[in-house]
Amino acid sequence: MQAQHNPPASIAVTEFKAHCLALIDNVATGKTSAVVLTKRNRPVAAIVPIDSDMPELWGAMRGSVTVAPGTDLTAPTGEIWDAEG
């Protein structure tokens, strides 16, 4: 993927419908760094390229929690809670 040096484009949602495939291609190829979708001139969403160097999420938190010795993580907490509402 190319470096992102181009400014983001801004477009109304109704106009985006007519040009969405071309705008997505522009973001994917780096011609545009992002496309900001607006409703009534207020930003509501953005189309940005996916970072191809995303780290694997499975196991990303491994080693970040320490359980005290003797702690039973399956033991009931004693709290009463309503799972239906």
CORFEN-V191982 format. One record per pair of residues at least 12 apart in sequence whose C-alpha atoms are under 8 Angstrom apart, sorted by the first residue. I is the first residue (numbers start at 1). GAP is how many residues later the second one is. D is the distance in whole Angstrom. If there is no record, write none. Layout:
# CORFEN-V191982
I&GAP&D  I&GAP&D
This chain:
# CORFEN-V191982
1&27&8  1&28&7  1&29&7  1&51&8  2&27&7  2&28&5  3&27&7  4&26&6  4&28&8  4&29&5  5&28&7  6&24&8  6&25&7  6&26&5  6&27&5  7&25&6  7&26&6  7&27&7  8&24&6  8&25&5  8&26&4  8&27&6  8&28&7  9&23&7  9&24&8  9&25&6  9&26&5  9&27&6  10&25&6  10&26&5  10&27&6  10&28&7  11&24&7  11&25&6  11&26&5  11&27&6  12&25&6  12&26&5  12&27&6  12&28&8  12&29&7  13&24&6  13&25&6  13&26&6  16&21&7  23&12&7  24&23&7  27&20&8  27&21&7  27&22&6  28&21&6  33&15&7  33&16&8  34&12&7  34&13&6  34&14&5  34&15&7  35&12&5  35&13&7
